[in-house]
Each structure stands twice: as structure tokens, then as C-alpha cells.
Amino acid sequence: MSDGTRHTGWKVLLATLIGIGVAAWMFQREFNPAVLEEIHFDAHTVGGLLLAALAVCGRDFGLTWRFRSITDGQLSWRRAFQVDLMCAFTSAITPSAVGGSPAAIFYLTREGISAGRAATLTLTTLMLDELFFVLFCPVIVLTIPFAQLFGNGDNMVVDSVKVVFWVVYSIIVVYTFVLYAGILWRPKAVAGVFHRLFGVRMLRRWQPKIDHMTANMTATSEAVRSRPARWWAKVFGATVVSWFSRYFVVNALFWAFVPSADGFLVFGRQFVVWVVLMVSPTPGGSGVSEWLFSTYYGDLIGNASMALLLAVVWRLFSYYVYLFAGAVLAPRYFRNNLKR
């Protein structure tokens, strides 16, 4: 076994142990086995679970479509799907603040795309992901009353979720504007501003990295500014499909187990959940995700045990499937790429 494989194995084990450990602790404190008697696995429940699985497929279809589109068909559907799974796997074993976007550069180069072009494409997809939140979060906030959107549970939890959401969303807005200005609007001006800013003595240690980042943005600008509107519509459409599908997993689970819940509110709260999870320090949001879901959605479910059970099922669909799929795929993926 190579050092890289052992290193990945430890990350998989750590991510799994954190998630299972927190879930076990929460189950020990809050789960009542009697809640299982309330679940009737009839056609409605099975249909909801099948819809959740279909939504997972929609998420992967959207990202696979985006990888194939941004490379102008250089990646086949199969290879684009492999890159998608490897990025999802990397997201599962790294802190949420790191995510799979930086790893996309690595995996795209493994598929024969030059490092410069891989950085260009990854920065473009990163901008589109952030733009998704910038555009759709205000729609959700304006259409769902605050008291419903942020929950009616523990006041301290509700207040904390609000603060984290608005702080992170503000950072996303600023970051998206920087990416937009650096890629599509005034790349050289943005590069100059950052170079001067990080030329200050207390920030000088980070100047080489910042210069490298702005150089990538400038190169990205030259590569994508001339793209037609149809190309942008396609890659952003794929981005929307992937994110909406990710959110519909929760809607499908609520439809299966808590059909009385307001579907639009369930969907809207996913925007808050994913924004908050962007600053999770644990691999793939392990532990934090389970707690946040069961607490934040608890008022819609009305039963702490059922909320916890739903949180675990949600993580099985949205997290563990990629953790274990990636662990199986990774050795063969790197072996095949070495052969190529």
C-alpha cells in the first residue's frame, strides 16, 4: 500500500469515526426506539426514498454535465463522472471550508488537461457555485418569513444560525464579486490591487500566493471572456441542476417520513444549512451536519428522535455514499491514470 493510499485511508477513517461518533452520542441522548414503530414502510415511504436516490443522481448528473461542458467535450461522460466522484470524495474527507474545488485542478490534470487550463476551469466553476448562492439566497429570504426560515427552536441555536448565515453569506458576496471582477470585468486592475495590498509588511508573507492566485484569474479571464452566452447558460444551468438536486434529497426524505411538512420551507432551509456548513471545521461537515439538521429541522418534524433518524438518513444519501464510493474508486482511478 502506498503512502498516498494510507494517508487517504486515515482521512476516510477519521471522517467516518467523527460522523458515527457524533451520531452515536446524539442517539444515546435523544433517540427513542419507539419512534421506529411509527414508521410504516409502505409504497409512499419507499417512493420517497427512491426519489431521494434519484435526486442524488441528479446532483451527479449536473456536475458531470458541467465538467463535460467546461472542457468542451474533452472529457467523456464516464471520465467527467469519475472527476465528479473524486471531487465529492475529497470534499468528504476534508474540512468543508476546503471542499472539492481545489482538488478539481488536480483531477482535471490527471485527465490530461494542462494545469493552467485546469485552474482556469476550476476558478470558473467556483465563481458559478458562489453566484448560485448570491442569486438564490435573497429569493428564499424574501419569500419565506424570517421566523419560519431560521426556525422556532432553541433561541440560542436560532440566533447562532442567523449570525453564521449572514456572516458567511456576506463573505460569499464579496468573494463572488472579487472572482467576477478578476475573471470577467477588470482582471489586471484586481491583480494590481491585491499585489499592492499584500505588499504591506504585515501581509507580505502571503504575497507570492496571492500573486499566483491573481495570475490564475488573469489567465482565466483571457480564456473565458470570449465565451458565447450559450456556453455560460449551459454551465450555469448545470450548476443549478446540481444544487437543486442536492436540496431535493431532503424534500424527498420529508415526503417519505414527514409528509405534512411545508415542502417549500424544507427546500428553503437547505440554503441556510449549506451556507452554515461552508465553515464547518470537520471533514465533510461530519458531526456538525447531523447536529445542525436535527436541531434546525426539529420544529418541522416535531419529534427529536425522528429528526435525528432523518439526519442520519440524509447523511447516508448526501455524504457516506460519496465517502465509500470514493474510497473504492480512488485506488483504481490513480492506477489507471498512471497507466495513461
C-alpha positions as CSV (number, residue, x, y, z in Angstrom):
1,M,0.0,0.0,0.0
2,S,1.4,3.4,-1.0
3,D,1.9,6.3,1.4
4,G,-0.8,8.2,-0.5
5,T,-3.3,5.4,-0.2
6,R,-2.5,5.0,3.6
7,H,-3.0,8.8,4.0
8,T,-6.3,8.7,2.2
9,G,-7.4,5.7,4.3
10,W,-6.7,7.6,7.5
11,K,-8.8,10.5,6.3
12,V,-11.7,8.2,5.4
13,L,-11.5,6.6,8.8
14,L,-11.3,9.9,10.6
15,A,-14.3,11.3,8.7
16,T,-16.3,8.2,9.3
17,L,-15.4,8.0,13.0
18,I,-16.4,11.6,13.6
19,G,-19.7,11.3,11.9
20,I,-20.6,7.9,13.5
21,G,-19.3,9.1,16.9
22,V,-21.4,12.2,17.0
23,A,-24.5,10.4,15.7
24,A,-24.0,7.6,18.3
25,W,-23.7,10.3,21.1
26,M,-26.8,12.0,19.9
27,F,-28.7,8.7,19.6
28,Q,-27.7,7.8,23.1
29,R,-29.0,11.1,24.4
30,E,-32.2,11.7,22.3
31,F,-33.3,8.6,20.4
32,N,-36.3,6.7,21.5
33,P,-36.6,3.3,19.8
34,A,-40.4,3.6,19.9
35,V,-40.2,6.1,17.0
36,L,-39.4,3.1,14.7
37,E,-42.9,1.8,15.4
38,E,-44.3,5.0,13.9
39,I,-42.6,4.4,10.5
40,H,-44.6,2.3,8.1
41,F,-42.6,1.3,5.1
42,D,-45.4,1.4,2.6
43,A,-45.3,2.5,-1.1
44,H,-45.3,6.2,-0.1
45,T,-42.2,5.8,2.1
46,V,-40.3,3.6,-0.4
47,G,-41.3,6.1,-3.2
48,G,-39.8,9.0,-1.1
49,L,-36.5,7.0,-0.6
50,L,-36.4,6.3,-4.4
51,L,-36.9,10.0,-5.1
52,A,-34.0,10.8,-2.7
53,A,-31.8,8.4,-4.6
54,L,-33.0,10.0,-7.9
55,A,-32.1,13.4,-6.5
56,V,-28.6,12.2,-5.7
57,C,-28.3,11.0,-9.3
58,G,-29.5,14.5,-10.4
59,R,-26.7,16.1,-8.4
60,D,-24.1,13.9,-10.0
61,F,-25.6,14.4,-13.4
62,G,-25.4,18.2,-13.0
63,L,-21.8,18.2,-12.0
64,T,-20.8,15.6,-14.6
65,W,-22.6,17.7,-17.3
66,R,-20.7,20.8,-16.1
67,F,-17.3,19.1,-16.2
68,R,-18.0,17.9,-19.7
69,S,-19.3,21.3,-20.8
70,I,-16.5,23.4,-19.5
71,T,-13.9,21.1,-21.1
72,D,-15.8,21.4,-24.4
73,G,-16.3,17.7,-24.6
74,Q,-12.7,16.8,-24.0
75,L,-13.8,14.6,-21.1
76,S,-16.1,11.8,-22.0
77,W,-19.2,11.4,-19.8
78,R,-17.5,8.5,-18.0
79,R,-14.4,10.4,-17.2
80,A,-16.3,13.5,-16.2
81,F,-18.3,11.4,-13.8
82,Q,-15.1,10.0,-12.3
83,V,-13.8,13.5,-11.7
84,D,-17.2,14.4,-10.1
85,L,-17.0,11.4,-7.7
86,M,-13.3,12.1,-6.9
87,C,-14.1,15.8,-6.1
88,A,-17.1,14.7,-3.9
89,F,-14.8,12.2,-2.2
90,T,-12.2,14.8,-1.5
91,S,-14.9,17.1,0.0
92,A,-16.0,14.2,2.2
93,I,-12.5,13.8,3.7
94,T,-11.5,17.5,4.0
95,P,-13.0,20.3,6.1
96,S,-16.0,21.9,4.4
97,A,-14.1,25.2,4.2
98,V,-11.6,23.5,1.8
99,G,-14.1,21.5,-0.2
100,G,-13.6,19.7,-3.6
101,S,-13.0,22.8,-5.8
102,P,-9.1,23.0,-5.3
103,A,-8.9,19.2,-5.9
104,A,-10.7,19.6,-9.2
105,I,-7.5,21.2,-10.6
106,F,-5.6,18.1,-9.6
107,Y,-8.1,15.6,-11.0
108,L,-8.5,17.6,-14.3
109,T,-4.7,17.5,-14.8
110,R,-4.9,13.7,-14.2
111,E,-7.3,13.6,-17.2
112,G,-4.8,15.2,-19.5
113,I,-5.8,18.8,-19.1
114,S,-3.0,21.3,-18.7
115,A,-2.5,22.7,-15.2
116,G,-3.2,26.3,-16.4
117,R,-6.4,25.3,-18.1
118,A,-7.5,23.2,-15.2
119,A,-7.0,26.2,-12.9
120,T,-9.0,28.4,-15.3
121,L,-11.9,26.0,-15.5
122,T,-11.9,25.4,-11.7
123,L,-12.0,29.1,-10.9
124,T,-14.9,29.5,-13.4
125,T,-16.9,26.7,-11.7
126,L,-16.1,28.1,-8.3
127,M,-17.5,31.5,-9.4
128,L,-20.6,29.8,-10.7
129,D,-21.1,28.0,-7.4
130,E,-20.8,31.2,-5.4
131,L,-23.0,33.0,-7.9
132,F,-25.7,30.4,-7.3
133,F,-25.9,31.4,-3.6
134,V,-25.6,35.1,-4.3
135,L,-28.6,35.0,-6.6
136,F,-30.9,32.5,-4.9
137,C,-30.5,33.2,-1.2
138,P,-32.2,36.6,-1.5
139,V,-35.1,35.0,-3.3
140,I,-35.5,32.5,-0.4
141,V,-35.1,35.2,2.3
142,L,-37.7,37.4,0.6
143,T,-40.3,34.7,0.0
144,I,-40.1,32.9,3.4
145,P,-40.7,34.8,6.7
146,F,-37.6,35.1,8.9
147,A,-39.3,33.3,11.8
148,Q,-40.0,30.3,9.6
149,L,-36.8,30.3,7.6
150,F,-34.5,30.3,10.7
151,G,-36.6,28.0,12.8
152,N,-38.6,28.3,16.0
153,G,-36.4,26.1,18.2
154,D,-33.8,26.9,20.9
155,N,-33.3,30.7,20.8
156,M,-29.6,30.4,21.2
157,V,-29.4,27.9,18.3
158,V,-31.6,30.1,16.1
159,D,-29.6,33.2,16.9
160,S,-26.3,31.4,16.2
161,V,-27.6,30.1,12.8
162,K,-28.7,33.6,11.8
163,V,-25.4,35.2,12.7
164,V,-23.3,32.5,10.9
165,F,-25.6,32.6,7.9
166,W,-25.3,36.3,7.4
167,V,-21.6,36.5,8.1
168,V,-20.8,33.6,5.6
169,Y,-23.3,34.9,3.0
170,S,-21.6,38.4,3.2
171,I,-18.2,36.7,2.6
172,I,-19.7,34.8,-0.3
173,V,-21.0,38.0,-1.9
174,V,-17.6,39.7,-1.5
175,Y,-15.7,36.7,-2.8
176,T,-18.1,36.3,-5.8
177,F,-17.6,40.0,-6.7
178,V,-13.8,39.5,-6.5
179,L,-14.0,36.5,-8.8
180,Y,-16.3,38.3,-11.2
181,A,-14.1,41.4,-11.3
182,G,-10.9,39.3,-11.6
183,I,-12.2,36.9,-14.3
184,L,-14.7,38.9,-16.4
185,W,-14.5,42.6,-15.6
186,R,-11.1,44.1,-14.7
187,P,-8.6,41.3,-14.1
188,K,-5.5,43.4,-14.4
189,A,-6.8,46.1,-12.1
190,V,-7.8,43.4,-9.5
191,A,-4.4,41.8,-9.7
192,G,-2.8,45.2,-9.1
193,V,-4.9,46.0,-6.1
194,F,-4.1,42.7,-4.4
195,H,-0.4,43.0,-5.2
196,R,-0.3,46.4,-3.6
197,L,-2.4,45.3,-0.6
198,F,-0.3,42.3,0.1
199,G,2.8,44.3,-0.3
200,V,2.2,45.8,3.1
201,R,4.8,44.5,5.6
202,M,2.3,42.5,7.8
203,L,0.8,40.8,4.8
204,R,3.9,40.3,2.7
205,R,4.4,36.7,3.6
206,W,1.2,35.8,1.7
207,Q,2.1,37.9,-1.4
208,P,3.5,35.1,-3.5
209,K,0.4,33.0,-3.1
210,I,-1.9,36.0,-3.8
211,D,0.2,36.8,-6.9
212,H,-0.2,33.2,-8.1
213,M,-4.0,33.4,-7.5
214,T,-4.4,36.6,-9.4
215,A,-2.2,35.3,-12.2
216,N,-4.7,32.4,-12.5
217,M,-7.6,34.8,-12.6
218,T,-6.0,36.8,-15.3
219,A,-5.4,33.6,-17.4
220,T,-8.9,32.6,-16.7
221,S,-10.2,35.9,-18.0
222,E,-8.3,35.5,-21.2
223,A,-9.8,32.0,-21.7
224,V,-13.5,32.6,-20.8
225,R,-14.3,36.2,-21.6
226,S,-14.9,35.5,-25.2
227,R,-17.2,32.5,-24.5
228,P,-20.7,32.9,-26.0
229,A,-23.8,33.3,-23.9
230,R,-24.9,29.8,-24.8
231,W,-21.8,28.3,-23.1
232,W,-22.4,30.3,-19.9
233,A,-26.1,29.3,-19.8
234,K,-25.1,25.7,-20.2
235,V,-22.5,25.6,-17.4
236,F,-24.6,27.7,-15.0
237,G,-27.7,25.6,-15.8
238,A,-25.7,22.5,-14.9
239,T,-24.7,24.2,-11.6
240,V,-28.3,25.0,-10.8
241,V,-29.3,21.4,-11.6
242,S,-26.7,20.0,-9.2
243,W,-27.5,22.3,-6.3
244,F,-31.3,22.0,-6.6
245,S,-31.0,18.2,-6.8
246,R,-28.8,18.2,-3.7
247,Y,-31.6,20.1,-1.9
248,F,-34.4,17.9,-3.2
249,V,-32.8,14.9,-1.4
250,V,-34.1,16.5,1.9
251,N,-37.5,17.2,0.3
252,A,-37.8,13.6,-0.8
253,L,-36.9,12.4,2.7
254,F,-39.5,14.7,4.3
255,W,-42.1,13.5,1.7
256,A,-41.3,9.9,2.8
257,F,-41.3,10.3,6.6
258,V,-42.9,13.7,7.4
259,P,-45.3,14.4,4.5
260,S,-47.2,17.1,6.5
261,A,-44.2,19.5,6.4
262,D,-44.2,22.5,4.1
263,G,-42.1,21.4,1.1
264,F,-41.1,24.9,0.1
265,L,-39.9,25.7,3.6
266,V,-38.0,22.4,3.8
267,F,-36.3,23.4,0.5
268,G,-35.6,27.0,1.6
269,R,-33.9,25.9,4.8
270,Q,-31.4,23.9,2.8
271,F,-29.9,27.2,1.6
272,V,-29.3,28.1,5.2
273,V,-27.9,24.7,6.1
274,W,-25.4,24.6,3.2
275,V,-24.2,28.2,3.8
276,V,-23.6,27.5,7.5
277,L,-21.8,24.2,6.7
278,M,-19.3,26.1,4.5
279,V,-17.4,27.0,7.7
280,S,-17.5,23.5,9.3
281,P,-14.0,22.6,10.5
282,T,-14.7,18.8,10.4
283,P,-14.2,16.5,7.3
284,G,-17.2,16.9,5.1
285,G,-19.1,18.6,8.0
286,S,-19.1,15.3,10.0
287,G,-20.9,15.7,13.3
288,V,-21.8,19.3,12.6
289,S,-24.2,18.3,9.8
290,E,-26.1,15.8,11.9
291,W,-26.5,18.2,14.8
292,L,-27.5,21.1,12.6
293,F,-30.0,19.1,10.7
294,S,-31.7,17.5,13.6
295,T,-31.8,20.8,15.6
296,Y,-32.7,23.2,12.7
297,Y,-35.4,20.9,11.2
298,G,-36.7,19.7,14.6
299,D,-39.6,22.1,14.7
300,L,-40.9,20.9,11.4
301,I,-40.6,17.2,12.4
302,G,-41.9,17.6,16.0
303,N,-40.1,14.6,17.3
304,A,-36.4,14.7,18.4
305,S,-35.9,11.0,17.7
306,M,-37.4,11.2,14.2
307,A,-35.4,14.4,13.5
308,L,-32.2,12.5,14.4
309,L,-33.2,9.5,12.3
310,L,-33.9,11.7,9.3
311,A,-30.5,13.5,9.8
312,V,-28.7,10.1,9.6
313,V,-30.6,9.0,6.5
314,W,-29.9,12.4,4.9
315,R,-26.1,11.9,5.6
316,L,-26.2,8.4,4.1
317,F,-27.6,9.9,0.9
318,S,-25.5,13.1,0.8
319,Y,-22.2,12.1,2.4
320,Y,-21.5,8.5,3.1
321,V,-22.4,7.4,-0.4
322,Y,-19.5,9.6,-1.7
323,L,-17.2,8.7,1.1
324,F,-17.4,4.9,0.4
325,A,-17.7,5.3,-3.4
326,G,-14.5,7.4,-3.5
327,A,-12.7,5.0,-1.2
328,V,-13.4,2.2,-3.6
329,L,-12.8,4.3,-6.8
330,A,-9.6,6.1,-5.7
331,P,-7.0,3.3,-5.9
332,R,-8.2,2.2,-9.4
333,Y,-8.6,5.8,-10.5
334,F,-5.0,6.7,-9.8
335,R,-3.7,3.3,-11.1
336,N,-5.5,3.9,-14.4
337,N,-4.2,7.5,-14.7
338,L,-0.7,6.4,-14.1
339,K,-1.0,3.9,-16.9
340,R,-2.3,6.7,-19.2
